[in-house]
């Protein structure tokens, strides 16, 4: 009986559940499960005969489960009272406190940020501190006296977030007074991991450059700052983003190399490897994924010394409990969920997949060529089975959090894991040698650079496939995912015979769902989708197989260019026929660069304005590099657009960029859509006067619902039935109460992207 497995699993399940509950409920849940535990324990000790299937072993199992749940709920409750409640006392206050810097500061747009431990009474609270000096540099061990305004780390941009508390950060502090820095005479011992990682990063920066350097930095240290949005998107779409999160792969490689060097003496290997693993874990920032990998490797090393057999399921459950004991809020960390889910999938399925593939593909012939071929096949089968096993439980998590599933992940892992392994081991070795003697590090970096050059080509190439990653925003794609797991469950229940049948069913239904998604979006004569890009605007238009995009900018967590490209590529195409930019503000155009990275943009239409800006110059340079046709609109223009027509109105105002923007009317039969960008009410009046607007069915509200746009005059002139407001969290008060009142008073249906996500409306 796996007693530790039962207790640890129940403890972790209770902590996960407790994270979704108010802290006031936790003692009551602990009391309820405590009663069940007492009942099972009493029956186990006193009842001599089985009660149905509830014999003594099952009563013990139930008692262990209920006991683990009790401790889980109590631990979450106690941790909140002991460690989080003191932080709540500082929320909303401006105080002068002392703090210790935990890691090197990073430069931000307006100053710097640093992770610090704030001393407040008897409490020590991990806090993310934002300073207002662009010249200030902080190092681990620095003692600070600072005046700051404290806010909760559970809120960001008006929304509840969990990623800070999942990392043990309970407060965000913004400097609002003087900052005094006291450097230590000698660096404390606890700063050594952070200092070592900083030195490694500096060494990597000297040895590698460009995208290769950013990849080596990410793979070796977990620092993603050097990766561009395009790099991160490509890694995500190909299912390789986990490789740049320091985790199990890195620890396994490290221990494997050390074991190879140290030989088969288990005691010596364990004594040398365990401190190194703990040091590497601290240097990598003690993230949940690295803690999982480190603790599992330590258990694997210790088990033979204690003359115990290592049990992977028990080890996984015990390590999860250890991580949650350190910080129960880590249950909300996506990397923790993905890390443990991937290992669980590997434990349950990878060996079975490997055995099945080996039986089908490995020849029993013993000739030398056949043995060599079998060896190569086994390497490929091992990589493929590990990837497929890891995906079993991680795919639903990725679909839930990121609304996408990588279809090309098994292939991309096969093609890149060898290079990524070389990047980690070779990059780490080169960085260490570079610290000792730079020429030696440069020599060691050469083969690593070749692997990096290969990855620079293969990863973007794989990510450019239209269906490299499938968005889960479509009903049909979500239905396919549910169906996939239903047939997997049935296959497991029915004895796992003939795996080719469920595989073919999954492939056929995937193709069907992708086709249905495309048909549902392109079959109507016109589809208008106001994309959720945060505070910004991006409107996708589909008609007769043609695609257009009006604006591409926003401040959402996902780059506006990625949002638009995901939408277009989910239709099975990587071509955008026309991009129309109403004006050159970042909230309408800062996603254009990423859009060009992902799609082939055939035509760009821009307002003819005298004002120059860096963003405008960047867009023109992109068009030149890609051979995109540029049209400057100085007078009204009508374009055929599939089954519809696009009428583009030239700028009617002068002065501010908002007033010099384009407006667009899309007409499909008797259905009209008007998009005015950030046009103000005075320019709206000119649009009404000079351009003879028809009655319309759909209005994309101007300037994100600003009080100065979507005027009474415009609404009375065009009489829309539906209005969509593209808006996100902002400090401008968008959408204004006045605008909402004007729309509601006329009975116009209102849709908002901040409340509803992407809004899609179809005509015909």
C-alpha positions in Angstrom: 0.0 0.0 0.0 1.4 3.4 -1.0 0.6 5.2 2.3 2.8 8.2 1.6 1.3 8.5 -1.9 -2.3 8.6 -0.5 -1.5 11.1 2.2 0.5 13.4 0.0 -2.0 13.3 -2.9 -4.9 14.2 -0.6 -2.8 17.0 1.0 -2.1 18.5 -2.4 -5.7 18.1 -3.6 -6.9 19.9 -0.5 -4.4 22.7 -1.1 -5.5 23.1 -4.7 -9.2 23.2 -3.6 -8.3 25.6 -0.8 -6.9 28.1 -3.3 -10.4 28.4 -4.8 -12.1 29.0 -1.5 -12.3 31.9 0.9 -10.0 31.5 3.8 -13.0 31.7 6.2 -14.2 28.3 4.8 -11.0 26.5 5.3 -11.3 25.5 9.0 -14.8 24.2 8.3 -13.6 22.0 5.5 -10.8 20.8 7.8 -13.3 20.0 10.5 -15.5 18.1 8.1 -12.7 16.0 6.7 -11.4 15.6 10.3 -14.7 14.0 11.2 -14.5 11.6 8.3 -10.9 10.7 9.2 -12.0 10.0 12.8 -14.8 7.8 11.6 -12.5 5.8 9.3 -9.8 5.5 11.9 -12.3 4.2 14.5 -13.7 1.7 12.1 -10.2 0.6 11.1 -9.2 -0.1 14.7 -12.5 -1.6 15.9 -14.4 -3.2 13.1 -13.3 -6.8 12.6 -15.5 -7.6 9.6 -15.6 -5.9 6.2 -18.5 -3.5 5.7 -19.3 -4.2 2.1 -16.1 -3.5 0.1 -15.0 -1.3 3.0 -12.5 -3.8 4.5 -9.6 -2.9 6.8 -7.2 -2.0 3.9 -9.8 0.3 2.3 -10.6 1.8 5.7 -6.9 2.6 6.1 -6.7 4.1 2.7 -9.7 6.3 3.3 -8.3 7.4 6.7 -5.0 8.4 5.0 -6.8 10.3 2.3 -9.0 12.2 4.8 -6.0 12.9 7.1 -4.1 14.3 4.2 -7.0 16.5 3.3 -7.3 17.8 6.9 -3.6 18.8 6.9 -4.0 20.4 3.5 -6.8 22.7 4.4 -5.2 23.5 7.8 -1.9 24.3 6.2 -3.5 26.7 3.7 -5.4 28.4 6.4 -2.4 28.7 8.7 0.0 29.8 6.0 -2.5 32.6 5.0 -2.7 33.8 8.6 1.0 33.6 9.3 2.5 34.9 6.0 -0.1 36.6 3.9 -2.2 38.4 6.5 0.7 40.6 7.6 1.1 41.7 4.0 -2.5 42.7 3.8 -1.9 45.3 6.6 0.3 47.3 4.2 -2.0 47.3 1.2 -3.2 50.8 0.3 -0.6 52.4 2.6 2.5 54.5 2.0 5.1 53.6 4.5 8.8 53.9 5.2 10.3 50.4 5.7 13.5 48.5 5.6 14.1 45.8 3.0 16.8 43.4 1.8 17.4 42.9 -1.9 17.1 39.3 -3.0 18.2 39.5 -6.6 19.7 41.8 -9.1 17.6 44.8 -10.2 16.2 45.0 -13.8 15.8 48.2 -15.8 12.2 49.1 -16.7 10.7 51.9 -18.9 10.5 54.4 -16.0 13.2 53.1 -13.6 14.0 49.7 -12.2 12.4 46.8 -10.4 13.9 44.5 -7.8 12.7 41.6 -5.7 13.1 42.5 -2.0 12.2 41.1 1.4 10.4 43.9 3.4 10.6 43.9 7.2 7.3 45.0 8.7 7.1 44.4 12.4 7.9 40.7 12.9 6.9 39.9 9.3 9.2 39.3 6.4 7.3 39.9 3.2 8.6 39.2 -0.3 7.8 42.2 -2.4 8.3 43.4 -6.0 9.7 47.0 -5.6 9.5 49.5 -8.5 12.0 52.4 -8.2 11.9 55.6 -10.2 15.6 56.0 -11.0 17.0 54.8 -14.3 20.6 54.9 -13.0 20.0 52.9 -9.7 21.5 49.3 -9.6 20.7 47.0 -6.8 22.4 43.7 -5.9 21.6 40.8 -3.7 22.3 41.6 0.0 21.8 45.3 -0.3 20.0 46.8 2.6 17.4 49.4 1.8 15.4 52.1 3.6 12.6 53.1 1.3 9.3 55.0 1.2 6.8 53.3 -1.0 3.1 52.9 -1.8 2.0 49.3 -1.3 -0.6 47.5 -3.4 -1.8 43.9 -3.4 0.0 41.5 -5.7 -3.3 39.8 -6.3 -4.5 42.6 -8.5 -3.1 43.8 -11.8 -4.7 46.2 -14.3 -8.0 45.9 -12.5 -8.1 42.0 -12.7 -7.4 39.3 -10.2 -4.0 37.6 -10.9 -2.3 34.7 -9.2 1.2 34.6 -10.8 2.8 36.8 -8.1 1.5 35.0 -5.0 2.3 31.7 -6.7 5.9 32.9 -6.6 5.6 34.0 -3.0 5.3 37.7 -3.9 2.5 39.2 -1.8 3.0 43.0 -2.3 3.9 45.4 -5.1 5.7 48.6 -3.9 6.1 51.8 -5.9 8.7 54.3 -4.7 7.1 57.5 -3.4 10.0 59.0 -1.5 13.7 58.7 -0.8 15.6 55.5 -1.3 18.7 54.7 0.9 21.0 51.9 -0.1 23.5 50.3 2.2 26.0 47.9 0.5 27.2 45.0 2.7 30.9 44.7 3.5 30.8 41.0 2.6 28.2 39.3 0.5 26.1 37.0 2.6 26.4 33.3 1.7 22.7 33.1 0.7 23.5 35.5 -2.2 25.9 33.0 -3.8 23.4 31.3 -6.1 22.1 34.6 -7.5 25.6 36.0 -8.0 26.7 32.8 -9.8 23.7 32.9 -12.1 24.5 36.6 -12.9 28.1 35.7 -13.7 26.9 32.9 -16.0 24.5 35.3 -17.8 27.4 37.8 -18.3 29.6 35.1 -19.7 26.9 33.9 -22.1 26.4 37.5 -23.3 30.1 37.7 -24.1 30.2 34.3 -25.9 26.9 34.4 -27.9 24.9 37.0 -29.7 21.6 37.6 -31.4 18.8 35.0 -31.3 21.3 32.2 -30.5 22.5 34.1 -27.4 19.0 34.7 -26.3 18.2 31.0 -26.7 21.3 29.9 -24.8 20.5 32.4 -22.1 16.9 31.1 -21.8 17.8 27.4 -21.8 20.7 27.7 -19.4 19.5 30.3 -16.9 15.7 30.6 -17.6 16.1 34.3 -18.4 13.7 35.1 -21.2 14.5 38.8 -21.5 16.5 38.4 -24.6 13.8 36.6 -26.5 11.6 38.7 -28.8 7.8 38.4 -28.9 8.3 36.6 -32.2 10.7 34.1 -30.6 8.4 33.4 -27.7 5.4 33.0 -30.0 7.3 30.5 -32.2 8.3 28.5 -29.2 4.8 28.4 -27.9 3.2 27.5 -31.3 5.7 24.6 -31.7 5.2 23.3 -28.2 8.8 24.1 -27.2 8.3 26.8 -24.6 8.9 24.3 -21.8 12.5 23.9 -23.0 13.3 27.5 -22.0 11.9 27.0 -18.5 14.6 25.6 -16.3 13.1 22.3 -15.2 13.3 18.5 -15.3 15.2 18.3 -18.6 17.9 20.6 -17.4 18.3 18.8 -14.0 18.2 15.4 -15.7 21.0 16.4 -18.1 23.1 17.8 -15.3 22.8 14.8 -13.1 23.3 12.4 -16.0 26.6 14.0 -17.0 27.8 14.1 -13.4 26.8 10.4 -12.9 28.7 9.6 -16.1 31.8 11.4 -14.8 31.7 10.1 -11.3 31.0 6.5 -12.1 28.7 4.0 -10.5 29.5 4.7 -6.8 26.1 5.7 -5.6 27.1 7.2 -2.3 29.8 9.4 -3.8 27.5 10.4 -6.7 24.7 11.3 -4.3 26.9 13.3 -1.9 28.3 15.4 -4.7 25.1 15.7 -6.8 22.6 16.6 -4.1 24.3 19.9 -3.0 24.9 20.8 -6.6 21.2 20.2 -7.4 20.1 22.4 -4.5 22.5 25.1 -5.5 21.3 25.0 -9.1 17.7 25.1 -7.9 18.4 28.2 -5.8 20.3 29.8 -8.7 17.3 29.2 -11.1 15.0 31.0 -8.7 13.3 28.2 -6.8 10.5 28.1 -9.3 7.9 25.3 -8.9 9.1 23.4 -12.0 12.8 23.4 -11.0 11.9 22.5 -7.4 9.8 19.5 -8.7 12.7 18.3 -10.9 15.4 18.9 -8.2 13.5 17.1 -5.4 12.6 14.1 -7.6 16.2 13.7 -8.6 17.3 13.9 -4.9 14.8 11.2 -4.0 16.1 9.1 -6.9 19.6 9.5 -5.6 18.8 8.9 -1.9 16.6 5.8 -2.3 19.4 3.3 -3.0 21.4 4.7 -0.1 18.5 4.0 2.2 18.0 0.6 0.6 14.6 1.5 -0.5 13.1 1.1 -4.0 12.2 4.4 -5.6 8.5 4.5 -6.5 7.9 7.3 -9.1 4.2 7.9 -8.3 5.0 8.2 -4.6 8.0 10.4 -5.3 5.9 12.7 -7.5 3.1 13.1 -4.9 5.6 13.6 -2.1 7.5 16.3 -4.1 4.3 18.1 -4.9 3.5 18.2 -1.2 6.9 19.6 -0.4 6.5 22.4 -3.0 3.1 23.3 -1.6 4.4 23.2 2.0 7.0 25.8 0.9 4.2 28.0 -0.6 0.6 26.7 -1.0 -0.2 29.6 -3.3 2.1 27.9 -5.8 -0.8 25.6 -6.7 -2.0 28.5 -9.0 1.4 28.6 -10.8 0.9 27.4 -14.4 4.4 26.1 -14.6 3.8 23.9 -11.5 0.6 22.4 -13.0 2.3 21.8 -16.4 5.5 20.4 -14.8 3.7 17.8 -12.6 1.1 17.0 -15.3 3.8 16.3 -17.8 5.7 13.9 -15.4 2.4 12.2 -14.5 1.7 11.6 -18.2 5.2 10.3 -18.8 4.9 7.9 -15.9 1.5 6.6 -17.0 1.8 6.5 -20.8 5.3 6.9 -22.2 6.5 3.4 -21.6 3.3 1.9 -23.1 3.7 4.1 -26.1 7.4 3.1 -26.4 6.6 -0.6 -26.2 3.9 -0.3 -28.8 6.1 1.6 -31.3 9.1 -0.6 -30.6 7.0 -3.7 -31.4 5.8 -2.2 -34.7 9.0 -0.6 -35.9 12.1 -2.4 -34.5 13.3 -5.3 -36.7 14.5 -8.5 -35.1 17.2 -9.0 -37.7 20.7 -8.9 -36.2 22.7 -7.6 -39.2 25.0 -4.7 -38.5 23.0 -2.2 -40.7 19.8 -3.3 -39.1 21.2 -3.0 -35.5 22.4 0.6 -36.4 19.0 1.5 -37.8 17.3 0.0 -34.7 19.5 2.1 -32.5 18.5 5.3 -34.3 14.9 4.3 -34.3 14.9 3.6 -30.5 16.3 7.2 -29.9 13.5 8.6 -32.0 10.8 6.4 -30.4 12.1 7.3 -26.9 11.8 11.0 -27.7 8.4 10.7 -29.4 6.9 8.5 -26.6 8.2 11.0 -23.9 6.6 13.9 -25.8 3.3 12.2 -26.4 3.1 11.0 -22.8 3.9 14.4 -21.4 1.1 15.9 -23.6 -1.6 13.7 -22.3 -2.3 15.8 -19.2 -0.6 19.1 -20.2 -2.8 19.6 -23.3 -6.0 20.4 -21.4 -4.1 22.7 -19.1 -2.5 24.6 -22.0 -5.9 24.8 -23.8 -7.5 26.2 -20.7 -4.9 28.8 -19.9 -3.6 29.8 -23.3 -6.6 28.9 -25.5 -4.4 26.9 -28.0 -3.0 23.5 -28.6 0.2 22.8 -30.5 -0.4 20.1 -33.1 3.2 20.2 -34.3 4.7 19.6 -30.8 5.6 15.9 -31.3 7.4 16.7 -34.6 9.1 19.8 -33.2 10.4 17.8 -30.2 11.8 15.1 -32.4 13.6 17.7 -34.6 14.9 20.0 -31.9 15.5 18.2 -28.5 19.0 17.1 -29.5 20.0 20.7 -30.4 18.4 22.1 -27.3 20.2 19.5 -25.2 23.5 20.6 -26.8 22.5 24.2 -26.2 22.0 23.6 -22.5 25.1 21.4 -21.8 27.4 23.1 -24.3 26.1 26.6 -23.3 26.7 25.9 -19.6 30.1 24.4 -20.2 31.1 27.3 -22.5 29.9 29.9 -19.9 31.9 28.3 -17.1 35.0 28.0 -19.2 34.5 31.6 -20.3 34.6 32.7 -16.7 37.9 30.9 -16.2 39.5 31.9 -19.5 37.6 33.7 -22.3 39.4 32.1 -25.3 38.6 28.7 -24.0 34.9 29.7 -23.6 34.9 31.0 -27.2 36.2 27.7 -28.5 33.6 25.7 -26.6 30.9 28.0 -27.8 31.5 27.3 -31.5 29.5 23.9 -31.7 26.8 25.4 -29.6 26.4 28.3 -32.0 25.9 25.8 -34.8 23.1 24.2 -32.9 21.7 27.6 -32.2 21.8 28.5 -35.9 19.8 25.3 -36.7 17.2 26.2 -34.1 16.9 29.8 -35.4 15.8 28.3 -38.7 13.8 25.2 -37.8 11.6 26.7 -35.0 10.2 29.7 -37.0 9.8 27.4 -40.0 7.6 25.0 -38.0 5.7 27.8 -36.3 4.7 29.3 -39.7 2.4 26.3 -40.6 -1.2 27.5 -40.4 -2.2 24.7 -38.1 1.0 24.4 -36.1 -1.1 25.5 -33.2 -4.9 25.5 -33.1 -6.9 28.1 -31.2 -9.5 26.7 -28.8 -11.8 29.7 -29.2 -13.8 27.7 -31.8 -16.6 25.5 -30.6 -15.6 22.8 -33.0 -12.0 22.7 -31.8 -13.1 22.5 -28.2 -15.5 19.7 -29.1 -12.6 17.9 -30.8 -10.5 18.1 -27.7 -13.3 16.7 -25.5 -13.9 13.9 -28.1 -10.2 13.1 -28.1 -10.1 12.5 -24.4 -13.3 10.6 -24.5 -11.9 8.1 -27.0 -8.7 7.9 -25.1 -10.6 7.0 -21.9 -12.7 4.4 -23.8 -9.6 2.9 -25.3 -8.0 2.5 -21.9 -11.2 1.0 -20.4 -11.7 -1.4 -23.3 -8.3 -2.9 -23.0 -6.0 -0.8 -25.2 -6.4 -3.0 -28.3 -5.8 -1.7 -31.8 -4.4 1.8 -31.1 -4.5 2.6 -34.8 -8.3 2.9 -34.6 -8.5 5.7 -32.0 -5.6 7.5 -33.7 -7.4 7.5 -37.0 -10.6 8.6 -35.3 -8.7 11.5 -33.7 -7.0 12.5 -37.0 -10.2 12.4 -39.0 -12.3 14.3 -36.5 -9.6 16.9 -36.2 -9.7 17.6 -39.9 -13.5 17.7 -39.8 -13.5 20.2 -36.9 -10.9 22.4 -38.6 -13.0 22.4 -41.8 -16.1 23.2 -39.9 -14.4 26.1 -38.1 -13.3 27.5 -41.5 -16.8 27.0 -43.0 -18.5 28.6 -40.0 -16.3 31.7 -40.3 -16.2 32.0 -44.1 -19.5 30.7 -45.3 -21.5 33.9 -44.4 -21.1 36.7 -46.8 -19.4 38.8 -44.1 -17.8 38.0 -40.8 -16.7 40.8 -38.5 -14.6 40.0 -35.4 -13.6 42.7 -33.0 -10.6 41.0 -31.4 -9.8 41.1 -27.7 -6.4 42.9 -27.7 -6.9 44.7 -24.3 -6.9 48.5 -24.5 -6.6 48.9 -28.3 -8.3 47.9 -31.5 -8.0 45.2 -34.1 -10.9 44.2 -36.3 -10.8 41.2 -38.6 -13.0 41.1 -41.7 -13.8 37.9 -43.7 -15.7 37.9 -47.0 -15.7 35.5 -49.9 -12.4 33.9 -48.9 -10.7 37.3 -48.5 -9.2 38.6 -45.3 -8.7 42.1 -44.0 -7.6 43.6 -40.8 -8.4 47.1 -39.5 -5.8 48.2 -37.0 -3.5 45.9 -35.0 -2.6 47.3 -31.6 -3.4 46.9 -27.9 -1.9 46.3 -24.4 -3.3 42.8 -23.8 -1.1 40.0 -22.3 -0.9 38.6 -25.8 0.6 40.8 -28.5 -2.1 42.2 -30.8 -0.2 40.8 -33.8 -0.3 37.3 -32.3 -4.0 37.6 -31.6 -4.8 38.6 -35.2 -2.4 36.0 -36.6 -3.9 33.3 -34.5 -7.4 34.2 -35.8 -6.3 34.2 -39.4 -4.2 31.1 -39.2 -7.0 29.2 -37.5 -8.9 29.5 -40.9 -6.1 27.6 -42.6 -4.3 30.4 -44.3 -1.2 32.5 -43.5 -2.1 35.3 -45.9 -3.7 38.6 -45.0 -5.0 40.3 -48.1 -5.1 43.9 -46.7 -4.1 45.6 -43.5 -5.7 49.0 -42.9 -4.3 51.3 -40.3 -6.6 54.2 -39.2 -3.6 56.0 -37.6 -0.2 55.5 -36.0 -0.9 55.3 -32.3 0.5 52.3 -30.5 -2.9 51.1 -29.3 -3.8 50.7 -33.0 -0.5 49.6 -34.6 2.0 48.2 -32.1 1.2 44.6 -33.1 2.1 45.1 -36.8 5.7 43.9 -36.5 4.6 40.6 -34.9 1.8 40.3 -37.5 4.4 40.5 -40.3 6.5 37.8 -38.6 3.5 35.5 -38.6 1.6 36.3 -41.9 2.2 37.3 -45.5 0.6 40.7 -45.7 -0.1 41.6 -49.3 -1.4 45.2 -49.1 -1.2 48.0 -46.5 -3.4 51.1 -46.6 -2.2 54.1 -44.5 -3.6 57.6 -44.0 -1.8 60.3 -45.9 -0.5 62.5 -43.1 2.5 64.8 -42.7 3.3 63.7 -39.2 6.2 61.3 -38.8 6.7 58.9 -36.0 9.0 56.1 -35.1 6.2 53.6 -35.3 5.3 54.8 -38.8 8.9 54.5 -40.0 9.1 51.0 -38.5 5.9 49.9 -40.4 7.2 51.4 -43.7 10.5 49.5 -43.2 8.6 46.3 -42.6 6.6 46.7 -45.8 9.8 47.4 -47.7 11.5 44.3 -46.4 8.5 42.0 -47.1 7.6 43.6 -50.5 4.2 44.6 -49.3 2.3 47.1 -51.5 1.7 50.4 -49.7 -1.2 52.7 -50.5 -1.5 56.2 -49.0 -5.1 57.3 -48.8 -5.6 61.0 -49.6 -9.1 60.7 -51.1 -12.0 58.3 -50.7 -11.6 54.8 -52.2 -13.9 51.8 -52.8 -12.4 48.3 -52.9 -14.0 45.0 -53.8 -13.7 42.6 -50.9 -15.0 39.1 -51.6 -18.8 39.3 -51.5 -18.5 42.7 -49.9 -17.1 46.2 -50.6 -14.8 48.4 -48.5 -15.3 52.1 -48.7 -12.3 54.0 -47.2 -12.8 57.6 -46.2 -9.7 59.8 -46.3 -8.7 61.9 -43.2 -11.1 64.8 -42.6 -9.3 66.5 -39.7 -5.9 68.1 -39.1 -3.7 68.4 -36.1 -3.7 65.4 -33.8 -3.1 61.9 -35.1 -6.5 60.9 -33.9 -8.1 63.5 -36.2 -6.1 62.5 -39.2 -7.2 58.9 -39.2 -9.1 56.8 -41.7 -12.6 55.5 -41.3 -14.0 52.5 -43.1 -17.4 51.3 -44.2 -17.8 47.6 -45.1 -20.9 46.7 -47.0 -22.3 43.3 -47.7 -25.7 43.4 -49.4 -27.9 45.5 -47.1 -25.6 45.0 -44.1 -23.2 47.9 -43.3 -20.4 48.2 -40.7 -18.8 51.5 -39.8 -15.3 51.8 -38.1 -14.1 55.2 -37.2 -10.8 54.5 -35.3 -10.2 57.2 -32.7 -12.2 59.9 -34.5 -13.6 62.7 -32.3 -17.1 64.1 -32.5 -16.0 67.2 -34.5 -14.6 65.0 -37.3 -17.6 62.7 -37.0 -19.7 65.8 -38.0 -17.6 66.3 -41.1 -17.9 62.6 -42.0 -21.7 62.9 -41.8 -21.8 66.1 -43.8 -19.5 65.2 -46.7 -19.6 61.4 -47.1 -23.4 60.6 -47.1 -23.3 57.6 -44.7 -26.1 55.0 -45.0 -28.1 53.6 -42.2 -25.8 50.9 -40.7 -26.3 47.7 -38.7 -23.0 47.6 -36.8 -20.9 50.4 -35.4 -17.4 49.8 -33.8 -17.5 52.7 -31.3 -14.9 55.3 -31.8 -11.9 55.8 -29.5 -12.8 52.8 -27.2 -16.0 54.4 -26.0 -14.6 57.8 -25.2 -17.1 60.5 -24.2 -15.7 62.6 -27.1 -16.6 60.1 -29.8 -19.7 58.2 -30.9 -21.7 61.5 -30.7 -25.4 62.0 -30.8 -25.1 63.4 -34.3 -23.4 60.3 -35.6 -25.8 57.9 -33.9 -28.8 59.8 -35.3 -27.3 59.9 -38.7 -26.3 56.2 -39.1 -28.9 54.5 -36.7 -26.8 51.4 -35.8 -28.5 48.4 -34.3 -25.4 47.0 -32.6 -22.3 48.7 -31.2 -19.1 47.0 -30.3 -16.6 48.7 -28.0 -13.0 47.6 -28.2 -11.6 48.3 -24.8 -9.4 46.9 -22.0 -8.2 48.0 -18.6 -7.3 51.7 -18.8 -7.0 54.8 -16.7 -8.9 57.0 -19.1 -12.4 56.0 -18.0 -13.2 54.2 -21.3 -15.9 53.4 -22.0 -17.5 56.5 -20.6 -20.9 56.6 -18.9 -22.0 59.3 -21.3 -21.2 57.1 -24.4 -22.9 54.1 -22.9 -26.0 56.2 -22.0 -26.1 57.6 -25.6 -26.2 54.0 -27.0 -28.6 52.6 -24.4 -31.1 55.5 -24.9 -31.4 54.5 -28.5 -31.9 50.8 -27.8 -28.6 49.9 -29.4 -27.2 46.5 -28.3 -23.8 46.9 -26.7 -20.9 44.4 -26.8 -17.6 45.0 -25.0 -14.4 43.1 -25.6 -13.2 43.7 -22.0 -16.3 41.8 -20.7 -16.9 39.3 -23.5 -13.6 38.8 -25.2 -13.5 38.7 -29.0 -16.9 39.7 -30.4 -17.9 38.1 -33.7 -20.9 39.1 -35.8 -21.9 37.6 -39.1 -24.1 38.8 -42.0 -25.7 36.8 -44.7 
